[in-house]
């Protein structure tokens, strides 16, 4: 029986939660893993899977990946207030 490390299991849960974000919505790093939002960023940075990384934003609605991320979110119809995602409208509940 193959054993997985706790970190591998946690990374898999992070990726599953990111994949579950539907088009037009976002979640914050803390929404994905409240105990380790920086780990979420690390997992996204090293993952080469095709996943909607652009749907994960900072807690203040700013985009960690800048203009490229903002452009993708705008194409999906995510609402903004200036240069920040309007989390009151775009944040996926739960």
Biopython code that builds the backbone (N, CA, C, O; Angstrom):
import numpy as np
from Bio.PDB.StructureBuilder import StructureBuilder

atoms = [
    (1, "UNK", "N", (0.828, -1.171, 0.000)),
    (1, "UNK", "CA", (0.000, 0.000, 0.000)),
    (1, "UNK", "C", (0.888, 1.256, 0.000)),
    (1, "UNK", "O", (1.789, 1.391, 0.828)),
    (2, "UNK", "N", (0.619, 2.167, -0.938)),
    (2, "UNK", "CA", (1.418, 3.383, -1.039)),
    (2, "UNK", "C", (0.927, 4.411, -0.029)),
    (2, "UNK", "O", (-0.277, 4.604, 0.142)),
    (3, "UNK", "N", (1.858, 5.059, 0.628)),
    (3, "UNK", "CA", (1.500, 6.077, 1.609)),
    (3, "UNK", "C", (1.839, 7.443, 1.044)),
    (3, "UNK", "O", (2.869, 7.623, 0.394)),
    (4, "UNK", "N", (0.969, 8.397, 1.297)),
    (4, "UNK", "CA", (1.247, 9.756, 0.868)),
    (4, "UNK", "C", (1.548, 10.605, 2.090)),
    (4, "UNK", "O", (1.021, 10.365, 3.176)),
    (5, "UNK", "N", (2.394, 11.588, 1.901)),
    (5, "UNK", "CA", (2.740, 12.462, 3.013)),
    (5, "UNK", "C", (1.576, 13.399, 3.315)),
    (5, "UNK", "O", (0.741, 13.660, 2.449)),
    (6, "UNK", "N", (1.527, 13.895, 4.524)),
    (6, "UNK", "CA", (0.473, 14.864, 4.853)),
    (6, "UNK", "C", (0.518, 16.088, 3.932)),
    (6, "UNK", "O", (-0.530, 16.625, 3.572)),
    (7, "UNK", "N", (1.721, 16.532, 3.549)),
    (7, "UNK", "CA", (1.859, 17.686, 2.648)),
    (7, "UNK", "C", (1.299, 17.377, 1.270)),
    (7, "UNK", "O", (0.669, 18.234, 0.650)),
    (8, "UNK", "N", (1.520, 16.165, 0.785)),
    (8, "UNK", "CA", (0.991, 15.786, -0.533)),
    (8, "UNK", "C", (-0.531, 15.777, -0.499)),
    (8, "UNK", "O", (-1.180, 16.210, -1.451)),
    (9, "UNK", "N", (-1.097, 15.285, 0.591)),
    (9, "UNK", "CA", (-2.551, 15.283, 0.734)),
    (9, "UNK", "C", (-3.105, 16.690, 0.817)),
    (9, "UNK", "O", (-4.160, 16.986, 0.256)),
    (10, "UNK", "N", (-2.398, 17.550, 1.512)),
    (10, "UNK", "CA", (-2.832, 18.935, 1.628)),
    (10, "UNK", "C", (-2.759, 19.643, 0.280)),
    (10, "UNK", "O", (-3.662, 20.397, -0.082)),
    (11, "UNK", "N", (-1.682, 19.396, -0.460)),
    (11, "UNK", "CA", (-1.537, 19.991, -1.794)),
    (11, "UNK", "C", (-2.650, 19.509, -2.724)),
    (11, "UNK", "O", (-3.177, 20.286, -3.520)),
    (12, "UNK", "N", (-3.001, 18.246, -2.625)),
    (12, "UNK", "CA", (-4.083, 17.704, -3.457)),
    (12, "UNK", "C", (-5.410, 18.380, -3.127)),
    (12, "UNK", "O", (-6.195, 18.672, -4.029)),
    (13, "UNK", "N", (-5.666, 18.631, -1.850)),
    (13, "UNK", "CA", (-6.903, 19.327, -1.455)),
    (13, "UNK", "C", (-6.913, 20.763, -1.969)),
    (13, "UNK", "O", (-7.954, 21.268, -2.391)),
    (14, "UNK", "N", (-5.765, 21.414, -1.934)),
    (14, "UNK", "CA", (-5.650, 22.780, -2.460)),
    (14, "UNK", "C", (-5.983, 22.787, -3.941)),
    (14, "UNK", "O", (-6.770, 23.616, -4.398)),
    (15, "UNK", "N", (-5.391, 21.872, -4.692)),
    (15, "UNK", "CA", (-5.639, 21.815, -6.135)),
    (15, "UNK", "C", (-7.101, 21.505, -6.432)),
    (15, "UNK", "O", (-7.671, 22.057, -7.373)),
    (16, "UNK", "N", (-7.704, 20.641, -5.654)),
    (16, "UNK", "CA", (-9.117, 20.299, -5.829)),
    (16, "UNK", "C", (-10.001, 21.533, -5.600)),
    (16, "UNK", "O", (-10.949, 21.773, -6.347)),
    (17, "UNK", "N", (-9.682, 22.299, -4.571)),
    (17, "UNK", "CA", (-10.471, 23.501, -4.271)),
    (17, "UNK", "C", (-10.315, 24.564, -5.354)),
    (17, "UNK", "O", (-11.278, 25.256, -5.684)),
    (18, "UNK", "N", (-9.122, 24.699, -5.903)),
    (18, "UNK", "CA", (-8.898, 25.667, -6.984)),
    (18, "UNK", "C", (-9.653, 25.231, -8.239)),
    (18, "UNK", "O", (-10.286, 26.056, -8.898)),
    (19, "UNK", "N", (-9.592, 23.966, -8.566)),
    (19, "UNK", "CA", (-10.312, 23.461, -9.746)),
    (19, "UNK", "C", (-11.827, 23.653, -9.630)),
    (19, "UNK", "O", (-12.521, 23.752, -10.642)),
    (20, "UNK", "N", (-12.331, 23.704, -8.412)),
    (20, "UNK", "CA", (-13.776, 23.812, -8.181)),
    (20, "UNK", "C", (-14.312, 25.244, -8.308)),
    (20, "UNK", "O", (-15.524, 25.449, -8.247)),
    (21, "UNK", "N", (-13.440, 26.226, -8.481)),
    (21, "UNK", "CA", (-13.899, 27.608, -8.607)),
    (21, "UNK", "C", (-14.468, 27.800, -10.012)),
    (21, "UNK", "O", (-13.744, 27.656, -10.997)),
    (22, "UNK", "N", (-15.759, 28.123, -10.112)),
    (22, "UNK", "CA", (-16.352, 28.279, -11.448)),
    (22, "UNK", "C", (-15.962, 29.597, -12.113)),
    (22, "UNK", "O", (-15.570, 30.553, -11.444)),
    (23, "UNK", "N", (-16.075, 29.630, -13.408)),
    (23, "UNK", "CA", (-15.802, 30.834, -14.183)),
    (23, "UNK", "C", (-16.663, 31.980, -13.661)),
    (23, "UNK", "O", (-17.846, 31.803, -13.370)),
    (24, "UNK", "N", (-16.052, 33.150, -13.548)),
    (24, "UNK", "CA", (-16.766, 34.330, -13.081)),
    (24, "UNK", "C", (-16.714, 34.554, -11.585)),
    (24, "UNK", "O", (-17.253, 35.540, -11.082)),
    (25, "UNK", "N", (-16.068, 33.646, -10.868)),
    (25, "UNK", "CA", (-15.942, 33.748, -9.421)),
    (25, "UNK", "C", (-14.486, 33.662, -9.008)),
    (25, "UNK", "O", (-13.635, 33.232, -9.787)),
    (26, "UNK", "N", (-14.203, 34.069, -7.787)),
    (26, "UNK", "CA", (-12.852, 33.962, -7.225)),
    (26, "UNK", "C", (-12.949, 33.442, -5.797)),
    (26, "UNK", "O", (-14.019, 33.419, -5.189)),
    (27, "UNK", "N", (-11.807, 33.031, -5.291)),
    (27, "UNK", "CA", (-11.635, 32.736, -3.873)),
    (27, "UNK", "C", (-10.296, 33.343, -3.487)),
    (27, "UNK", "O", (-9.444, 33.590, -4.341)),
    (28, "UNK", "N", (-10.119, 33.579, -2.207)),
    (28, "UNK", "CA", (-8.842, 34.104, -1.744)),
    (28, "UNK", "C", (-7.934, 32.938, -1.344)),
    (28, "UNK", "O", (-8.384, 31.803, -1.182)),
    (29, "UNK", "N", (-6.658, 33.248, -1.191)),
    (29, "UNK", "CA", (-5.727, 32.221, -0.735)),
    (29, "UNK", "C", (-6.183, 31.653, 0.603)),
    (29, "UNK", "O", (-6.087, 30.448, 0.836)),
    (30, "UNK", "N", (-6.682, 32.529, 1.490)),
    (30, "UNK", "CA", (-7.176, 32.088, 2.793)),
    (30, "UNK", "C", (-8.457, 31.280, 2.717)),
    (30, "UNK", "O", (-8.713, 30.441, 3.580)),
    (31, "UNK", "N", (-9.270, 31.524, 1.689)),
    (31, "UNK", "CA", (-10.473, 30.706, 1.491)),
    (31, "UNK", "C", (-10.079, 29.273, 1.143)),
    (31, "UNK", "O", (-10.718, 28.317, 1.582)),
    (32, "UNK", "N", (-9.030, 29.142, 0.356)),
    (32, "UNK", "CA", (-8.589, 27.821, -0.103)),
    (32, "UNK", "C", (-8.032, 27.014, 1.067)),
    (32, "UNK", "O", (-8.375, 25.843, 1.232)),
    (33, "UNK", "N", (-7.179, 27.631, 1.877)),
    (33, "UNK", "CA", (-6.629, 26.965, 3.065)),
    (33, "UNK", "C", (-6.402, 28.020, 4.144)),
    (33, "UNK", "O", (-5.357, 28.669, 4.166)),
    (34, "UNK", "N", (-7.373, 28.193, 5.036)),
    (34, "UNK", "CA", (-7.268, 29.240, 6.059)),
    (34, "UNK", "C", (-6.027, 29.124, 6.948)),
    (34, "UNK", "O", (-5.514, 30.133, 7.432)),
    (35, "UNK", "N", (-5.551, 27.916, 7.159)),
    (35, "UNK", "CA", (-4.396, 27.724, 8.037)),
    (35, "UNK", "C", (-3.072, 27.993, 7.332)),
    (35, "UNK", "O", (-2.050, 28.187, 7.989)),
    (36, "UNK", "N", (-3.081, 28.007, 6.001)),
    (36, "UNK", "CA", (-1.811, 28.153, 5.278)),
    (36, "UNK", "C", (-1.999, 28.818, 3.914)),
    (36, "UNK", "O", (-1.773, 28.179, 2.886)),
    (37, "UNK", "N", (-2.407, 30.090, 3.886)),
    (37, "UNK", "CA", (-2.607, 30.746, 2.599)),
    (37, "UNK", "C", (-1.332, 30.835, 1.756)),
    (37, "UNK", "O", (-1.401, 30.806, 0.527)),
    (38, "UNK", "N", (-0.185, 30.942, 2.398)),
    (38, "UNK", "CA", (1.076, 30.993, 1.636)),
    (38, "UNK", "C", (1.373, 29.654, 0.966)),
    (38, "UNK", "O", (1.968, 29.607, -0.111)),
    (39, "UNK", "N", (0.960, 28.585, 1.603)),
    (39, "UNK", "CA", (1.126, 27.268, 0.989)),
    (39, "UNK", "C", (0.313, 27.183, -0.301)),
    (39, "UNK", "O", (0.752, 26.571, -1.275)),
    (40, "UNK", "N", (-0.866, 27.792, -0.308)),
    (40, "UNK", "CA", (-1.686, 27.807, -1.520)),
    (40, "UNK", "C", (-0.903, 28.453, -2.655)),
    (40, "UNK", "O", (-0.850, 27.912, -3.759)),
    (41, "UNK", "N", (-0.298, 29.597, -2.394)),
    (41, "UNK", "CA", (0.515, 30.265, -3.409)),
    (41, "UNK", "C", (1.667, 29.405, -3.876)),
    (41, "UNK", "O", (1.968, 29.360, -5.069)),
    (42, "UNK", "N", (2.311, 28.725, -2.955)),
    (42, "UNK", "CA", (3.436, 27.851, -3.313)),
    (42, "UNK", "C", (2.968, 26.705, -4.195)),
    (42, "UNK", "O", (3.600, 26.404, -5.208)),
    (43, "UNK", "N", (1.876, 26.068, -3.825)),
    (43, "UNK", "CA", (1.355, 24.942, -4.612)),
    (43, "UNK", "C", (0.991, 25.415, -6.017)),
    (43, "UNK", "O", (1.298, 24.735, -6.996)),
    (44, "UNK", "N", (0.343, 26.568, -6.126)),
    (44, "UNK", "CA", (-0.011, 27.085, -7.449)),
    (44, "UNK", "C", (1.233, 27.411, -8.268)),
    (44, "UNK", "O", (1.251, 27.211, -9.483)),
    (45, "UNK", "N", (2.265, 27.909, -7.608)),
    (45, "UNK", "CA", (3.496, 28.278, -8.309)),
    (45, "UNK", "C", (4.244, 27.072, -8.875)),
    (45, "UNK", "O", (4.884, 27.176, -9.922)),
    (46, "UNK", "N", (4.169, 25.938, -8.197)),
    (46, "UNK", "CA", (4.937, 24.776, -8.663)),
    (46, "UNK", "C", (4.105, 23.776, -9.465)),
    (46, "UNK", "O", (4.651, 22.836, -10.042)),
    (47, "UNK", "N", (2.802, 23.974, -9.503)),
    (47, "UNK", "CA", (1.935, 23.032, -10.204)),
    (47, "UNK", "C", (1.939, 23.334, -11.700)),
    (47, "UNK", "O", (1.797, 24.485, -12.112)),
    (48, "UNK", "N", (2.102, 22.301, -12.496)),
    (48, "UNK", "CA", (2.085, 22.510, -13.948)),
    (48, "UNK", "C", (0.783, 22.017, -14.577)),
    (48, "UNK", "O", (0.669, 21.947, -15.800)),
    (49, "UNK", "N", (-0.195, 21.678, -13.740)),
    (49, "UNK", "CA", (-1.511, 21.280, -14.245)),
    (49, "UNK", "C", (-2.212, 22.480, -14.854)),
    (49, "UNK", "O", (-1.902, 23.629, -14.538)),
    (50, "UNK", "N", (-3.153, 22.197, -15.723)),
    (50, "UNK", "CA", (-3.979, 23.247, -16.291)),
    (50, "UNK", "C", (-5.119, 23.516, -15.316)),
    (50, "UNK", "O", (-6.123, 22.804, -15.316)),
    (51, "UNK", "N", (-4.963, 24.543, -14.489)),
    (51, "UNK", "CA", (-6.007, 24.871, -13.534)),
    (51, "UNK", "C", (-6.247, 26.371, -13.515)),
    (51, "UNK", "O", (-5.401, 27.148, -13.956)),
    (52, "UNK", "N", (-7.399, 26.774, -13.005)),
    (52, "UNK", "CA", (-7.757, 28.189, -13.027)),
    (52, "UNK", "C", (-7.071, 28.994, -11.917)),
    (52, "UNK", "O", (-7.738, 29.553, -11.047)),
    (53, "UNK", "N", (-5.758, 29.046, -11.955)),
    (53, "UNK", "CA", (-4.957, 29.745, -10.953)),
    (53, "UNK", "C", (-5.353, 31.212, -10.831)),
    (53, "UNK", "O", (-5.245, 31.806, -9.758)),
    (54, "UNK", "N", (-5.813, 31.791, -11.938)),
    (54, "UNK", "CA", (-6.139, 33.213, -11.962)),
    (54, "UNK", "C", (-7.368, 33.544, -11.110)),
    (54, "UNK", "O", (-7.620, 34.716, -10.831)),
    (55, "UNK", "N", (-8.125, 32.549, -10.701)),
    (55, "UNK", "CA", (-9.324, 32.764, -9.878)),
    (55, "UNK", "C", (-9.016, 32.828, -8.390)),
    (55, "UNK", "O", (-9.934, 32.912, -7.575)),
    (56, "UNK", "N", (-7.744, 32.791, -8.026)),
    (56, "UNK", "CA", (-7.330, 32.908, -6.625)),
    (56, "UNK", "C", (-6.658, 34.271, -6.464)),
    (56, "UNK", "O", (-5.654, 34.564, -7.114)),
    (57, "UNK", "N", (-7.232, 35.099, -5.584)),
    (57, "UNK", "CA", (-6.735, 36.454, -5.383)),
    (57, "UNK", "C", (-6.395, 36.687, -3.919)),
    (57, "UNK", "O", (-6.715, 35.877, -3.049)),
    (58, "UNK", "N", (-5.748, 37.801, -3.672)),
    (58, "UNK", "CA", (-5.420, 38.172, -2.292)),
    (58, "UNK", "C", (-6.687, 38.582, -1.534)),
    (58, "UNK", "O", (-7.723, 38.856, -2.140)),
    (59, "UNK", "N", (-6.591, 38.617, -0.226)),
    (59, "UNK", "CA", (-7.736, 38.936, 0.639)),
    (59, "UNK", "C", (-8.281, 40.339, 0.406)),
    (59, "UNK", "O", (-9.432, 40.612, 0.744)),
    (60, "UNK", "N", (-7.478, 41.235, -0.166)),
    (60, "UNK", "CA", (-7.954, 42.589, -0.445)),
    (60, "UNK", "C", (-8.462, 42.739, -1.881)),
    (60, "UNK", "O", (-8.795, 43.843, -2.312)),
    (61, "UNK", "N", (-8.519, 41.628, -2.618)),
    (61, "UNK", "CA", (-9.028, 41.646, -3.985)),
    (61, "UNK", "C", (-7.992, 41.952, -5.037)),
    (61, "UNK", "O", (-8.327, 42.017, -6.219)),
    (62, "UNK", "N", (-6.746, 42.142, -4.652)),
    (62, "UNK", "CA", (-5.707, 42.401, -5.643)),
    (62, "UNK", "C", (-5.202, 41.091, -6.242)),
    (62, "UNK", "O", (-5.351, 40.014, -5.666)),
    (63, "UNK", "N", (-4.604, 41.228, -7.412)),
    (63, "UNK", "CA", (-4.115, 40.059, -8.148)),
    (63, "UNK", "C", (-2.619, 39.903, -7.951)),
    (63, "UNK", "O", (-1.849, 40.804, -8.284)),
    (64, "UNK", "N", (-2.207, 38.778, -7.419)),
    (64, "UNK", "CA", (-0.788, 38.521, -7.180)),
    (64, "UNK", "C", (0.009, 38.480, -8.486)),
    (64, "UNK", "O", (1.196, 38.803, -8.500)),
    (65, "UNK", "N", (-0.640, 38.086, -9.573)),
    (65, "UNK", "CA", (0.060, 37.956, -10.853)),
    (65, "UNK", "C", (-0.181, 39.157, -11.776)),
    (65, "UNK", "O", (0.118, 39.093, -12.968)),
    (66, "UNK", "N", (-0.711, 40.228, -11.236)),
    (66, "UNK", "CA", (-0.800, 41.485, -11.952)),
    (66, "UNK", "C", (-1.720, 41.515, -13.158)),
    (66, "UNK", "O", (-2.790, 40.905, -13.161)),
    (67, "UNK", "N", (-1.285, 42.236, -14.183)),
    (67, "UNK", "CA", (-2.118, 42.529, -15.358)),
    (67, "UNK", "C", (-2.585, 41.270, -16.070)),
    (67, "UNK", "O", (-3.719, 41.221, -16.545)),
    (68, "UNK", "N", (-1.746, 40.262, -16.152)),
    (68, "UNK", "CA", (-2.122, 39.008, -16.821)),
    (68, "UNK", "C", (-3.314, 38.353, -16.121)),
    (68, "UNK", "O", (-4.250, 37.891, -16.773)),
    (69, "UNK", "N", (-3.271, 38.319, -14.819)),
    (69, "UNK", "CA", (-4.352, 37.723, -14.042)),
    (69, "UNK", "C", (-5.612, 38.577, -14.146)),
    (69, "UNK", "O", (-6.708, 38.048, -14.327)),
    (70, "UNK", "N", (-5.459, 39.890, -14.034)),
    (70, "UNK", "CA", (-6.609, 40.790, -14.136)),
    (70, "UNK", "C", (-7.309, 40.645, -15.486)),
    (70, "UNK", "O", (-8.538, 40.639, -15.553)),
    (71, "UNK", "N", (-6.542, 40.529, -16.539)),
    (71, "UNK", "CA", (-7.129, 40.381, -17.879)),
    (71, "UNK", "C", (-7.951, 39.102, -17.981)),
    (71, "UNK", "O", (-9.043, 39.108, -18.549)),
    (72, "UNK", "N", (-7.437, 38.018, -17.438)),
    (72, "UNK", "CA", (-8.185, 36.754, -17.473)),
    (72, "UNK", "C", (-9.495, 36.864, -16.688)),
    (72, "UNK", "O", (-10.539, 36.387, -17.133)),
    (73, "UNK", "N", (-9.426, 37.491, -15.532)),
    (73, "UNK", "CA", (-10.624, 37.645, -14.711)),
    (73, "UNK", "C", (-11.653, 38.534, -15.407)),
    (73, "UNK", "O", (-12.849, 38.247, -15.372)),
    (74, "UNK", "N", (-11.192, 39.603, -16.034)),
    (74, "UNK", "CA", (-12.121, 40.489, -16.759)),
    (74, "UNK", "C", (-12.801, 39.742, -17.905)),
    (74, "UNK", "O", (-13.998, 39.914, -18.139)),
    (75, "UNK", "N", (-12.040, 38.917, -18.616)),
    (75, "UNK", "CA", (-12.628, 38.133, -19.719)),
    (75, "UNK", "C", (-13.724, 37.200, -19.218)),
    (75, "UNK", "O", (-14.655, 36.884, -19.959)),
    (76, "UNK", "N", (-13.624, 36.761, -17.984)),
    (76, "UNK", "CA", (-14.630, 35.867, -17.404)),
    (76, "UNK", "C", (-15.802, 36.629, -16.793)),
    (76, "UNK", "O", (-16.758, 36.015, -16.318)),
    (77, "UNK", "N", (-15.738, 37.950, -16.800)),
    (77, "UNK", "CA", (-16.841, 38.741, -16.271)),
    (77, "UNK", "C", (-16.820, 38.955, -14.771)),
    (77, "UNK", "O", (-17.844, 39.294, -14.179)),
    (78, "UNK", "N", (-15.665, 38.761, -14.147)),
    (78, "UNK", "CA", (-15.535, 38.989, -12.708)),
    (78, "UNK", "C", (-15.691, 40.489, -12.447)),
    (78, "UNK", "O", (-15.037, 41.291, -13.113)),
    (79, "UNK", "N", (-16.545, 40.889, -11.490)),
    (79, "UNK", "CA", (-16.739, 42.314, -11.202)),
    (79, "UNK", "C", (-15.544, 42.926, -10.459)),
    (79, "UNK", "O", (-14.909, 42.282, -9.625)),
    (80, "UNK", "N", (-15.266, 44.179, -10.791)),
    (80, "UNK", "CA", (-14.140, 44.897, -10.193)),
    (80, "UNK", "C", (-14.602, 46.199, -9.577)),
    (80, "UNK", "O", (-15.649, 46.747, -9.923)),
    (81, "UNK", "N", (-13.783, 46.675, -8.652)),
    (81, "UNK", "CA", (-13.848, 48.042, -8.126)),
    (81, "UNK", "C", (-12.455, 48.604, -8.356)),
    (81, "UNK", "O", (-11.527, 48.316, -7.600)),
    (82, "UNK", "N", (-12.315, 49.389, -9.381)),
    (82, "UNK", "CA", (-10.984, 49.873, -9.744)),
    (82, "UNK", "C", (-10.132, 48.717, -10.217)),
    (82, "UNK", "O", (-10.530, 47.977, -11.116)),
    (83, "UNK", "N", (-8.962, 48.555, -9.622)),
    (83, "UNK", "CA", (-8.046, 47.478, -9.992)),
    (83, "UNK", "C", (-8.165, 46.254, -9.078)),
    (83, "UNK", "O", (-7.338, 45.344, -9.141)),
    (84, "UNK", "N", (-9.184, 46.239, -8.240)),
    (84, "UNK", "CA", (-9.385, 45.116, -7.317)),
    (84, "UNK", "C", (-10.669, 44.382, -7.653)),
    (84, "UNK", "O", (-11.655, 44.977, -8.089)),
    (85, "UNK", "N", (-10.634, 43.087, -7.441)),
    (85, "UNK", "CA", (-11.842, 42.284, -7.597)),
    (85, "UNK", "C", (-12.833, 42.718, -6.517)),
    (85, "UNK", "O", (-12.454, 42.907, -5.361)),
    (86, "UNK", "N", (-14.082, 42.874, -6.891)),
    (86, "UNK", "CA", (-15.134, 43.210, -5.933)),
    (86, "UNK", "C", (-15.529, 41.910, -5.226)),
    (86, "UNK", "O", (-16.397, 41.173, -5.693)),
    (87, "UNK", "N", (-14.886, 41.650, -4.109)),
    (87, "UNK", "CA", (-15.089, 40.386, -3.402)),
    (87, "UNK", "C", (-16.516, 40.215, -2.887)),
    (87, "UNK", "O", (-16.974, 39.085, -2.719)),
    (88, "UNK", "N", (-17.219, 41.304, -2.637)),
    (88, "UNK", "CA", (-18.597, 41.179, -2.164)),
    (88, "UNK", "C", (-19.490, 40.564, -3.217)),
    (88, "UNK", "O", (-20.531, 39.996, -2.885)),
    (89, "UNK", "N", (-19.109, 40.662, -4.483)),
    (89, "UNK", "CA", (-19.897, 40.079, -5.572)),
    (89, "UNK", "C", (-19.251, 38.844, -6.187)),
    (89, "UNK", "O", (-19.952, 37.929, -6.619)),
    (90, "UNK", "N", (-17.945, 38.810, -6.229)),
    (90, "UNK", "CA", (-17.248, 37.759, -6.981)),
    (90, "UNK", "C", (-16.764, 36.578, -6.136)),
    (90, "UNK", "O", (-16.430, 35.526, -6.681)),
    (91, "UNK", "N", (-16.725, 36.741, -4.845)),
    (91, "UNK", "CA", (-16.171, 35.687, -3.981)),
    (91, "UNK", "C", (-17.149, 34.529, -3.900)),
    (91, "UNK", "O", (-18.326, 34.707, -3.588)),
    (92, "UNK", "N", (-16.649, 33.362, -4.183)),
    (92, "UNK", "CA", (-17.442, 32.141, -4.115)),
    (92, "UNK", "C", (-17.793, 31.846, -2.664)),
    (92, "UNK", "O", (-16.893, 31.768, -1.827)),
    (93, "UNK", "N", (-19.072, 31.679, -2.339)),
    (93, "UNK", "CA", (-19.427, 31.390, -0.952)),
    (93, "UNK", "C", (-18.930, 30.013, -0.500)),
    (93, "UNK", "O", (-18.746, 29.089, -1.292)),
    (94, "UNK", "N", (-18.728, 29.932, 0.783)),
    (94, "UNK", "CA", (-18.404, 28.660, 1.414)),
    (94, "UNK", "C", (-17.035, 28.216, 1.196)),
    (94, "UNK", "O", (-16.645, 27.154, 1.681)),
]
sb = StructureBuilder()
sb.init_structure("model")
sb.init_model(0)
sb.init_chain("A")
sb.init_seg("    ")
for serial, (resi, resn, name, xyz) in enumerate(atoms, 1):
    if name == "N":
        sb.init_residue(resn, " ", resi, " ")
    sb.init_atom(name, np.array(xyz, "f"), 0.0, 1.0, " ", f" {name:<3s}", serial, name[0])
structure = sb.get_structure()
